[in-house]
Amino acid sequence: MTNMESVRKQFPILNQEVNGHPLVYLDSSATSQKPSSVIDAVSDYYKQYNSNVHRGVHTLGTYATEGYEGAREKVKDFINASSIKEVIFTRGTTTAINTVASSYGRDHLQSGDEIVLTKMEHHSNIIPWQQIAKATGAELKYIPLQEDGTILIEDVEKLVTERTKIVAMTHVSNVLGTINPIKEVAKIAHKQNAVIVVDGAQSVPHMRVDVQDLDADFYAFSAHKMCGPTGIGVLYGKKSLLEKMEPVEFGGEMIDFVNLHDSTWKELPWKFEGGTPIIAGAIGLGKAIDFLNEVGMDNVEAHESELVSYAMEQMNTIDGMTIYGPKKRAGLVTFNLDDVHPHDGATALDSLGIAVRAGHHCAQPLMRELQVAATARASFYLYNNKQDVDLLVDGLKKTKEYFGDVF
Ligand SMILES: Cc1ncc(COP(=O)(O)O)c(C=O)c1O
């Protein structure tokens, strides 16, 4: 078993004080911190071999291309895609989902067709579908949530019909921590000849994901939530689907032949990567994958599972604490504490050096479902430890006392 304290030491940002207290970073669902190896890989690229990829015949260009394409190979292995043709670099999860909606959605949807989502989706997995539904005349249907923030497979079976062309679902909810049964949902979607688009922003960083085993048609995730840099993410898509899809961005890099009045595209995956790509980002993502592989995704998952159980147990001892979502969950806890507004609570915790997120977490429909305007969220990653949880719980008790006196 990896020593998680030695893992933590590899994140230089964690070794600092914020507002006079040691930093307790509990906002990894928003963005994760980066280990030195990733920071160094990005900096080495700029210091030693910064160059554009694919076109150059010179040495630096070759190194940069090797770094960029080598990262694609690492992504392929990490999620068990069957070919590098299925790994498209995007700006992140949002861009990946927009790419599927704008390309696959535009060409496969028409009036009378349905797109099935859940009520726990992040805005990034709602709005692209709303937009494409408006453009094509398709309709959105929502799988309801149970009291504990899970979905029922019977509801999926009822809602996914021969009218359904696309099922779009998060693998892990960024608010509830719910882990959705993607493999079963994929089977139901495929029975109706629909495709499943999975938002993997909160799953790929925290658990072993095998896109072939899940039988996902499309799978989207962001590097910055998995120890990698901002500005880069991945769209996985089955080759058979991507091959028939039109690019959504046109210009340099993605073309084969350009004539005055028409052009042809490169083969997969490059036809979806118009313009100079996110070279440093991909190299950083590749290093992040090396790092996560060294720790082992099973260790990451087990570590977070232990932390989140401990956190829920401790937080539940605080009077007036409401925790949202199911018992069996990914490594995050979304909560409200009595009448303390989550923004006030998060500000009070920040004064103690504890970073949590407050707000609607880009899931306004879900907030309405929970009948709250906002919540606070503590999210864990491989570098957090039990002491972080103890400091959070202690901070919450102090916050409650403070606001108890104020109100
Ligand atoms: C579940 C989920 N989907 C999508 C996103 C969007 O990711 P990005 O902003 O990296 O595109 C997030 C980010 O918070 C998320 O948690």
The ligand as a Tripos MOL2 file, in Angstrom:
@<TRIPOS>MOLECULE
LIG
   16    16     1     0     0
SMALL
NO_CHARGES

@<TRIPOS>ATOM
      1 C1        -19.5540   16.7380  -12.8640 C.3       1 LIG1
      2 C2        -18.8580   17.8210  -13.6110 C.ar      1 LIG1
      3 N1        -19.0500   17.9570  -14.9180 N.ar      1 LIG1
      4 C3        -18.4390   18.8960  -15.6440 C.ar      1 LIG1
      5 C4        -17.5780   19.7990  -15.0560 C.ar      1 LIG1
      6 C5        -16.9480   20.8400  -15.9260 C.3       1 LIG1
      7 O1        -15.5590   20.6570  -15.9970 O.3       1 LIG1
      8 P1        -14.6540   21.7200  -16.7320 P.3       1 LIG1
      9 O2        -14.9940   23.0420  -16.1060 O.co2     1 LIG1
     10 O3        -13.2590   21.2740  -16.3990 O.co2     1 LIG1
     11 O4        -14.9750   21.6750  -18.1720 O.co2     1 LIG1
     12 C6        -17.3490   19.7260  -13.6920 C.ar      1 LIG1
     13 C7        -16.4860   20.7220  -13.0220 C.2       1 LIG1
     14 O5        -16.6910   21.0960  -11.9060 O.2       1 LIG1
     15 C8        -17.9940   18.7090  -12.9390 C.ar      1 LIG1
     16 O6        -17.8110   18.5860  -11.6320 O.3       1 LIG1
@<TRIPOS>BOND
     1     1     2 1
     2     2     3 ar
     3     2    15 ar
     4     3     4 ar
     5     4     5 ar
     6     5     6 1
     7     5    12 ar
     8     6     7 1
     9     7     8 1
    10     8     9 2
    11     8    10 1
    12     8    11 1
    13    12    13 1
    14    12    15 ar
    15    13    14 2
    16    15    16 1
@<TRIPOS>SUBSTRUCTURE
     1 LIG1         1 GROUP 0 **** ****
